[in-house]
Amino acid sequence: MSSDEQQPASFAAINLFLLSTATFLYKLSRNSGRNRNNGIFESEDGASYRIGSRGIECLRPALPYLGAFIKCCEDPCHPKTNPSGYIALCVAENKLIQERLALRLMPENCSGEAFSDTVAYCYSNMLGLPGAREAVARFLTRKFLRSGENSEHKMVSDVNNQAQTKVDPQHVVLSGGAASIISNILFALCEPGDAVLIPAPYYNAFENDMKLMAKCVPCPIYTSDPVKGPSPKELDSAAAAVVKRGLCLKVVLLTNPNNPLGVIYRRGVMLDCVKWARSKGLHTICDEIYALSCHQKNNAFESILKILDNDLRDDVHMIWALSKDFGASGFRAAFLCTQNVGLLNALGNLNIFTCVSHPIQLVTSDIFNDDLFVDSYLEEARLLTVKSKAICERKLDQMIIPYVKSEAGIFIYADFSAILPQPVTFSDEGRFSEILQNIAHVVMTPGSSQRETRPGMFRICYAWVSEEVLEIAMERISYIVFKIRKLGTRYRWDDISEKYLSEVTTCGISKSGSLHALSAIQ
C-alpha cells in the first residue's frame, strides 16, 4: 500500500478514536451531572442514599462488631432485673472508676467554675487554652517524662530552666479524642494513599482513623512474637511488602502499652523502632493511651518522652487521652505532644474541626493541677482494674483457655482455638463469635477484626461492666466451652443449637438472683 493510501486510513483511525473518546466523556458528564443533581449513591449493602460518594465511604461502621455492642446497650444484663440480658466485653472503657471522677467534679464545684470563667464562652487558640496547655504540659512532665522519680512533686519548680526535663506547653495540642489527633496528624504529614505501618494485631478502629479523612493505608507488621514487638528485621519485611504494593511508606504507629495484647514494649524495642524509622526518613507516632493503666506499681513502661529525653525532633509524636486511664471517653479530650513546628502550625487550622470545648479544657486543667487527686485516682483505678482482671484470669484458667499475660490496659487476649473445629479457620472463629452473641448474649472482640493471623483469638474487655456482671459473663463463656468440649473433637457447628445451649443465659444466676458457679449446673 502506498503512503497516499495509508494516510486516509490513519486519519480514519484517529477520527474513530476521537469520536469514541468524545462519546465516553459525554456519557460520563451526563452521569456526573445526574449524580450531582440527584445526589443519590448506592452503598455496599445495596441501599440508596441521597448523599455524596464521600458520605457513602463514611457509612461503614468504625468497628465491625458495633451492631452487637448496640444490642448490649439496648438490652443490658442486670443480675436482678434483667439476668439474661446482653453483656459487652468488647469495649475498652473503664467504667469501674467513673463514679469517683464524678464525685471529684461535683462537690469541688469544678464544673461550676468551668462555666463561670468567661473564657469558656469565647474563641481562643485552636490548639488549646494557654492555661490548659500549661496544665497538660505539667501533667505530661510529671507522669510521663519524669515518671518513677522520687522528686516528682518538687521537680517542676526545680527544672524550669532545663528544656530536657519538662514538656513545653507550646508543644502540646488538645483535641477531641485520640482518633481525631491520629486523623489530623496523618492528614497533615501524609499524602492520600501513603502507608502507615502498625504491629499486628492492632486496635481495629485505627483503620477508620487513618482512612476516612487522611486517606492513608494501614499496613500490618507481622512479627514472630507480637508480645515483644517488632524487630528491625521485621520492620524491613513489612516495609518491603509496602513497596511491593506500590505504596509510599510514611509513618510507623506504635501503641504502648499495646492494645489488644496488654503488653508493654520495652525501652530497647521502642528505641529500635524509632531509629529504624529515622533511618528511612519516616515519622513515628506513639499512642500511649493506656500508659497510666499499668497493673503493677513498679512496671516496665517508659514513655517515648522519657526514652528520648524529651528530644522528639520533628519526627516523633506522642498521644495520650482521658478516655482510658481516667475512664472519661465522653469528655473527648486527647493530647498531642510534638516538636514539629510545621505540624503545630497546620493543626492550628485543622484543629478547628476537632478542638476540645473550653469548659472541658477548664475541667481538665483543674484535675491535672490537683496532684493528690490524680495520684489517688489512678491508684484506685489500678486496684479496681486488677481485681476485675483477676476474675477474668481465674475463669480462663478454670476453662484451660490460654491467654497473654497482660501488664497494662483493661483487657485480656485469650486463645479459644483449641475448642474450635480443627484445623481452625476464621470462619470457625466467626461462628463461635455468633454463638456467644446470639445465644450466650456475650460480645467479645474477635481477632479477625484486629488483623490477627491466628483464628480463635478474642479480646476480653473486663472494665466496662461491674464485677458482678463480669462474673456472669465469664460463667456463660465457661458454659459454652464446657458444652462444646462435651461434644468431643469431631463435632460440627450444626450440633451446637440454641436448644443444646438453652441454660446459658441462666449461668451465674441462681433462682434468688445471686451468683453461683458453673459447677453447680454441670
Summary of the structure (lengths in Angstrom):
residues: 522
radius of gyration: 26.8
end to end distance: 93.0
largest distance: 102.9
contacts: 1675
relative contact order: 0.13
helix: 48%
strand: 13%
